[in-house]
Amino acid sequence: MTFYPTDDPAKLRAHSRICPVEVLFWLLIVLAPFISAGLLQILTGTSALRLDAWNTTWNDETGYVRVIRLLRNEFYPQGMYGFNEDAPAHLAYGPYNIFTYLPYFLLSFITGIKNHNFIYYSNVILAVLSGFFYVILVRPRAKQGFFTALFLVSYLVAGRYIWSGMSESSYNFFLILFTALALWMVQNPGASASSQKAVLTVMILIVFFWNTMRPYYFPLLLIPVYMIFRKKSPLSGGAKALFLLLSAAAAAASLGLFFFFTGYNVARYFFDSTQTETLMQLLRSGSPVIMLKEILRANLDALREIKGYLADSRWAGGIPLIYFVQSLLLLIMLIRGLFEKTSKKDGRCAVIFFMLMAGAAIYEANVVLYSPVQLHRMMLAVTLAYGLLIIELGSTLSLAAGEVVVLAFMVFFFLRAPQNFHLPQIDSSTLSAQEEQAMELELRRVLPLEDDPWDNTIAKLSEFESLQYSFMLPSYIAPNICQTHVLRDLLTNGTVRSKYVLLEDSSDLNLLCAAQKYRVVWQGYGRTMYVTRD
């Protein structure tokens, strides 16, 4: 393992000099999302310059656009966002609570909210900022800078998420920044107490913020807790106690807020039970053997899901595999570091150890309590952090091996299914500004703002094409996405709570709406909207 902190004044002066080659690689790190976009254009023929979220095929992407517009226009939800008409008890923004949208809400004052692509632009800003902060805090040397730039550029999955309008770029920003702060603490054990206090405060606060979005990241707090009590810490006893209390409060408050905002039903769209209920069922068994069997079963199910992704040539299956390989490389680095004969104790082994523990906890929490189908999204930021640790703390062999693994997976998926990396493009289906405005006015007339939140709600199924209409729905109208069997039961029994039901014309559920004599209030984009009550 190699790392450049040193007590030698001559070496410190040498490292303080700015090397032009290093600056070049620093620029490439900051510009990585744009270089990634260029590679995507070369490999897929789709261009970031011709992006149009109008032609997205993902519910989540249009959902982010709609919620930010709601925050900017009405701020408080006027309809019931949620799954299966089982809406969250507080701040009904659905399973993604308000913390998910805050970064995009703030950035929307820079990007505006009129353009379909403003979420993409926000993601680019987050990606550039993460690279900028990483360079400022870590200042990688020429070799590390080269591999960091190559890693971020070649990790086209991250680029794909940036240009697809998903919120994963927010988590990428978080973990790149967190990793940079951890590396700064390792590099600067002799920094002033005030500087270390500032860095520790930021580390703890960003874990609190992003853990409130998804309650899997709090194990990362092990790293700042270690930094508080390491031998070279300049903090006083009182300061150590205060920061330990802040860490514990951040973990508890973020978990509490998550479940408060989501009303404990964050996973009902995917499962019949929530994460909380799944955990309680596991604990109620009272038998460690039974619990271990259930955890093992969940892990085997996850491996089968990963295998299925790979068989279908979907890059989502590659993320967990990259995580496994990176974990092995970090474990090798840790073992080697523990047996190195060196008097320097800069904390690098502790950072690797606690990052491995945090990554394993995040993986297991998703596998056991959530859904292995979502592993590619949950582990994406973790694999970015692992890659940066391997590059900055590892030997040349380690960082080269880590980069080869990422490149190999990306090449494999591009050769097998390049269409999975296509970016949504402007095409003939894009309406003119005048046509779009006319459609918005029509939908606002069909869907007037009401006092009852359920009167501002549309019950619908997941959709995967021709989602343009959703950009023109009034911002106060909320979708409540249902599983097919749930919506079928609601329509059969006439117990739909939403005032409106939206179905694709090809859906057999239209017959149930006809049987209930629901009136058609709008048709378009291959869809029919019914009103359940007047």
FIDOMAR-38294 format. One record per residue (C-alpha): residue in one letter; z, x, y. Coordinates in steps of 0.05 Angstrom, whole numbers. Layout:
REC rest pz px py
REC A Z X Y
...
# end
This chain:
REC rest pz px py
REC M 0 0 0
REC T -15 24 70
REC F 12 2 137
REC Y 13 36 204
REC P 82 26 235
REC T 113 94 246
REC D 169 128 282
REC D 125 188 299
REC P 111 186 375
REC A 45 224 366
REC K 20 173 316
REC L 43 116 360
REC R 4 145 419
REC A -57 154 375
REC H -54 82 351
REC S -44 56 422
REC R -112 83 441
REC I -166 29 438
REC C -222 47 391
REC P -291 17 408
REC V -305 2 334
REC E -239 -35 329
REC V -256 -76 391
REC L -323 -94 359
REC F -289 -121 297
REC W -237 -157 339
REC L -294 -193 374
REC L -325 -211 307
REC I -258 -240 284
REC V -254 -284 346
REC L -327 -305 339
REC A -322 -316 263
REC P -332 -392 266
REC F -398 -383 303
REC I -422 -329 255
REC S -402 -375 198
REC A -443 -431 230
REC G -503 -384 234
REC L -496 -368 160
REC L -491 -442 144
REC Q -556 -454 181
REC I -591 -397 144
REC L -566 -420 77
REC T -570 -496 85
REC G -620 -507 141
REC T -570 -548 179
REC S -550 -526 249
REC A -486 -530 289
REC L -531 -538 350
REC R -557 -604 321
REC L -490 -631 299
REC D -479 -705 303
REC A -415 -736 276
REC W -454 -801 279
REC N -484 -781 212
REC T -420 -761 178
REC T -405 -789 109
REC W -329 -781 110
REC N -280 -835 128
REC D -228 -786 152
REC E -275 -754 203
REC T -291 -820 237
REC G -217 -837 232
REC Y -196 -777 274
REC V -247 -795 327
REC R -222 -867 330
REC V -148 -850 334
REC I -158 -799 390
REC R -198 -851 429
REC L -142 -900 416
REC L -90 -851 442
REC R -132 -838 504
REC N -148 -912 518
REC E -89 -954 494
REC F -42 -899 469
REC Y -1 -945 424
REC P -36 -975 363
REC Q -57 -1047 372
REC G -77 -1056 300
REC M -48 -1036 232
REC Y -74 -970 206
REC G -56 -959 134
REC F -74 -966 60
REC N -75 -1028 18
REC E -47 -1070 74
REC D 19 -1034 63
REC A 23 -1004 133
REC P 73 -952 156
REC A 136 -981 186
REC H 132 -939 250
REC L 75 -919 295
REC A 22 -950 252
REC Y -29 -893 253
REC G -32 -893 177
REC P -9 -839 129
REC Y -29 -785 179
REC N 28 -792 228
REC I 23 -778 301
REC F 36 -703 295
REC T -32 -696 260
REC Y -68 -720 321
REC L -29 -686 377
REC P -70 -621 376
REC Y -134 -661 380
REC F -105 -708 433
REC L -88 -649 477
REC L -155 -614 466
REC S -192 -679 481
REC F -175 -668 554
REC I -220 -607 549
REC T -275 -635 504
REC G -274 -707 528
REC I -278 -766 480
REC K -347 -794 495
REC N -388 -746 452
REC H -388 -760 377
REC N -375 -686 364
REC F -311 -675 404
REC I -270 -665 341
REC Y -318 -609 321
REC Y -310 -577 389
REC S -234 -582 383
REC N -237 -548 315
REC V -279 -492 344
REC I -228 -482 399
REC L -172 -479 347
REC A -211 -429 304
REC V -227 -384 363
REC L -155 -387 388
REC S -128 -369 318
REC G -174 -308 315
REC F -154 -289 387
REC F -80 -293 373
REC Y -88 -255 308
REC V -124 -198 344
REC I -72 -197 400
REC L -13 -196 353
REC V -37 -154 295
REC R -90 -109 327
REC P -121 -91 260
REC R -149 -22 252
REC A -223 -11 242
REC K -222 -18 166
REC Q -176 -78 167
REC G -215 -108 225
REC F -280 -102 186
REC F -252 -136 125
REC T -217 -190 166
REC A -281 -208 202
REC L -319 -207 136
REC F -266 -250 103
REC L -264 -302 158
REC V -340 -305 163
REC S -353 -307 88
REC Y -299 -358 77
REC L -351 -412 92
REC V -306 -467 65
REC A -264 -457 128
REC G -328 -458 169
REC R -350 -521 134
REC Y -286 -556 152
REC I -292 -534 224
REC W -361 -564 230
REC S -346 -626 189
REC G -294 -654 237
REC M -234 -652 190
REC S -164 -635 213
REC E -157 -577 164
REC S -177 -531 221
REC S -110 -549 252
REC Y -73 -523 190
REC N -118 -461 189
REC F -98 -447 260
REC F -24 -457 242
REC L -23 -410 183
REC I -66 -356 215
REC L -19 -356 274
REC F 43 -357 229
REC T 15 -299 188
REC A 0 -260 252
REC L 71 -270 277
REC A 100 -248 210
REC L 57 -185 211
REC W 78 -171 283
REC M 151 -174 261
REC V 135 -124 205
REC Q 96 -78 252
REC N 148 -79 307
REC P 218 -72 276
REC G 241 -35 338
REC A 218 -88 388
REC S 269 -114 437
REC A 316 -170 418
REC S 284 -216 470
REC S 214 -204 441
REC Q 237 -217 370
REC K 274 -279 392
REC A 211 -306 424
REC V 169 -293 361
REC L 222 -323 315
REC T 226 -385 359
REC V 151 -395 356
REC M 149 -385 280
REC I 204 -436 269
REC L 175 -487 318
REC I 104 -485 290
REC V 131 -495 219
REC F 170 -555 245
REC F 108 -584 278
REC W 59 -575 221
REC N 110 -592 167
REC T 118 -659 201
REC M 45 -671 187
REC R 51 -652 113
REC P 120 -638 85
REC Y 101 -579 42
REC Y 103 -522 92
REC F 178 -516 104
REC P 186 -461 50
REC L 151 -415 100
REC L 216 -416 139
REC L 242 -366 88
REC I 203 -312 125
REC P 235 -320 194
REC V 303 -329 160
REC Y 292 -261 127
REC M 271 -230 193
REC I 335 -257 225
REC F 380 -220 176
REC R 339 -158 159
REC K 374 -91 169
REC K 334 -71 230
REC S 344 -137 265
REC P 369 -126 337
REC L 399 -196 340
REC S 473 -205 351
REC G 516 -244 302
REC G 516 -305 347
REC A 440 -303 355
REC K 431 -297 279
REC A 474 -358 268
REC L 437 -397 321
REC F 368 -380 292
REC L 392 -397 222
REC L 415 -465 248
REC L 348 -475 283
REC S 311 -460 218
REC A 353 -510 179
REC A 345 -562 234
REC A 269 -552 236
REC A 264 -564 160
REC A 309 -625 160
REC A 280 -656 224
REC S 207 -647 203
REC L 220 -679 135
REC G 259 -735 166
REC L 207 -750 218
REC F 151 -749 167
REC F 183 -802 124
REC F 206 -841 185
REC F 137 -846 215
REC T 102 -861 150
REC G 152 -911 124
REC Y 157 -875 56
REC N 89 -901 33
REC V 44 -842 49
REC A 10 -839 -19
REC R 1 -912 -39
REC Y -73 -907 -30
REC F -77 -854 -84
REC F -21 -878 -130
REC D 23 -937 -145
REC S 84 -897 -125
REC T 98 -855 -64
REC Q 117 -781 -62
REC T 189 -801 -51
REC E 189 -849 -110
REC T 155 -797 -154
REC L 209 -746 -137
REC M 265 -796 -149
REC Q 235 -816 -217
REC L 233 -742 -236
REC L 306 -732 -216
REC R 331 -796 -248
REC S 313 -770 -317
REC G 375 -726 -311
REC S 347 -679 -364
REC P 320 -611 -344
REC V 277 -612 -407
REC I 244 -678 -387
REC M 233 -654 -316
REC L 201 -589 -340
REC K 156 -629 -387
REC E 134 -673 -329
REC I 121 -613 -284
REC L 81 -580 -340
REC R 41 -643 -351
REC A 25 -648 -277
REC N 2 -575 -276
REC L -43 -586 -337
REC D -72 -648 -303
REC A -86 -605 -242
REC L -122 -553 -283
REC R -165 -608 -313
REC E -181 -633 -243
REC I -201 -563 -222
REC K -244 -556 -283
REC G -278 -622 -266
REC Y -292 -599 -195
REC L -323 -535 -222
REC A -365 -573 -273
REC D -393 -616 -216
REC S -407 -553 -174
REC R -360 -576 -120
REC W -331 -520 -78
REC A -264 -557 -76
REC G -251 -529 -146
REC G -258 -459 -120
REC I -200 -462 -71
REC P -145 -465 -124
REC L -180 -410 -164
REC I -182 -366 -102
REC Y -108 -381 -92
REC F -92 -359 -164
REC V -130 -293 -157
REC Q -100 -279 -89
REC S -30 -293 -116
REC L -42 -243 -172
REC L -66 -190 -122
REC L -5 -202 -78
REC L 41 -198 -138
REC I 11 -131 -157
REC M 19 -107 -85
REC L 92 -130 -85
REC I 108 -93 -150
REC R 74 -30 -126
REC G 111 -34 -59
REC L 178 -42 -93
REC F 168 23 -131
REC E 139 63 -74
REC K 181 124 -56
REC T 188 114 18
REC S 246 113 66
REC K 211 61 110
REC K 235 -10 101
REC D 190 -50 147
REC G 196 -116 110
REC R 126 -119 82
REC C 150 -131 11
REC A 196 -186 34
REC V 140 -220 72
REC I 95 -217 11
REC F 151 -243 -34
REC F 170 -301 10
REC M 97 -319 24
REC L 85 -321 -51
REC M 146 -366 -61
REC A 123 -411 -4
REC G 52 -415 -31
REC A 77 -432 -101
REC A 123 -486 -73
REC I 66 -516 -33
REC Y 21 -516 -95
REC E 73 -547 -140
REC A 93 -600 -89
REC N 21 -622 -85
REC V 9 -620 -160
REC V 74 -656 -180
REC L 86 -704 -121
REC Y 17 -715 -90
REC S -51 -706 -121
REC P -88 -647 -152
REC V -151 -678 -125
REC Q -128 -657 -56
REC L -111 -585 -74
REC H -172 -557 -39
REC R -148 -586 27
REC M -74 -568 19
REC M -86 -497 -5
REC L -143 -479 42
REC A -97 -453 97
REC V -53 -418 45
REC T -112 -379 18
REC L -131 -358 88
REC A -61 -332 100
REC Y -61 -296 32
REC G -128 -264 48
REC L -102 -237 114
REC L -39 -209 81
REC I -80 -174 28
REC I -126 -143 80
REC E -71 -120 127
REC L -18 -98 77
REC G -58 -77 16
REC S -95 -16 -6
REC T -170 -9 3
REC L -178 -31 -70
REC S -136 -93 -59
REC L -171 -117 3
REC A -239 -103 -26
REC A -221 -142 -89
REC G -196 -200 -48
REC E -261 -203 -8
REC V -304 -197 -70
REC V -268 -257 -101
REC V -282 -300 -40
REC L -354 -278 -35
REC A -366 -290 -109
REC F -340 -361 -105
REC M -380 -377 -43
REC V -444 -349 -73
REC F -431 -388 -137
REC F -423 -454 -101
REC F -481 -443 -54
REC L -527 -428 -112
REC R -503 -487 -152
REC A -498 -541 -98
REC P -519 -519 -28
REC Q -523 -592 -6
REC N -447 -595 -7
REC F -447 -549 53
REC H -497 -587 95
REC L -474 -605 165
REC P -486 -675 193
REC Q -548 -672 237
REC I -582 -712 291
REC D -637 -754 260
REC S -678 -816 271
REC S -619 -862 258
REC T -582 -838 320
REC L -582 -892 373
REC S -598 -882 446
REC A -540 -886 495
REC Q -564 -954 518
REC E -568 -982 447
REC E -500 -954 430
REC Q -469 -985 492
REC A -500 -1053 476
REC M -472 -1050 405
REC E -403 -1032 432
REC L -404 -1092 478
REC E -425 -1137 420
REC L -369 -1112 375
REC R -318 -1119 431
REC R -340 -1192 439
REC V -336 -1205 364
REC L -268 -1169 358
REC P -227 -1188 420
REC L -159 -1155 431
REC E -103 -1200 404
REC D -27 -1199 409
REC D -14 -1197 333
REC P -30 -1127 305
REC W -58 -1158 241
REC D -108 -1196 285
REC N -134 -1128 308
REC T -142 -1102 236
REC I -201 -1097 188
REC A -189 -1093 113
REC K -243 -1050 82
REC L -260 -1004 24
REC S -275 -929 29
REC E -346 -917 53
REC F -390 -856 45
REC E -455 -869 83
REC S -481 -905 145
REC L -415 -901 181
REC Q -446 -901 250
REC Y -419 -970 266
REC S -347 -944 263
REC F -358 -902 326
REC M -374 -966 364
REC L -315 -1008 341
REC P -265 -1021 398
REC S -212 -967 398
REC Y -157 -1020 391
REC I -186 -1044 324
REC A -154 -1010 264
REC P -181 -1003 193
REC N -134 -1016 134
REC I -168 -981 76
REC C -158 -1014 8
REC Q -171 -995 -63
REC T -223 -1041 -95
REC H -174 -1074 -144
REC V -124 -1086 -88
REC L -174 -1118 -42
REC R -201 -1159 -99
REC D -132 -1187 -113
REC L -120 -1201 -39
REC L -186 -1239 -33
REC T -177 -1277 -98
REC N -107 -1301 -77
REC G -126 -1312 -5
REC T -69 -1267 17
REC V -107 -1219 63
REC R -64 -1202 123
REC S -119 -1171 163
REC K -158 -1219 206
REC Y -224 -1186 187
REC V -254 -1162 122
REC L -313 -1114 122
REC L -355 -1104 59
REC E -420 -1070 41
REC D -474 -1122 28
REC S -481 -1096 -44
REC S -407 -1108 -60
REC D -391 -1164 -108
REC L -329 -1178 -66
REC N -373 -1216 -19
REC L -372 -1273 -70
REC L -296 -1277 -63
REC C -302 -1281 13
REC A -352 -1338 5
REC A -306 -1373 -44
REC Q -250 -1370 8
REC K -300 -1397 59
REC Y -290 -1339 106
REC R -338 -1342 164
REC V -388 -1286 177
REC V -378 -1257 247
REC W -421 -1195 244
REC Q -474 -1161 202
REC G -504 -1092 209
REC Y -512 -1023 176
REC G -515 -1058 108
REC R -448 -1090 119
REC T -419 -1159 130
REC M -356 -1175 168
REC Y -316 -1237 155
REC V -260 -1270 194
REC T -203 -1295 151
REC R -174 -1342 203
REC D -194 -1371 270
# end
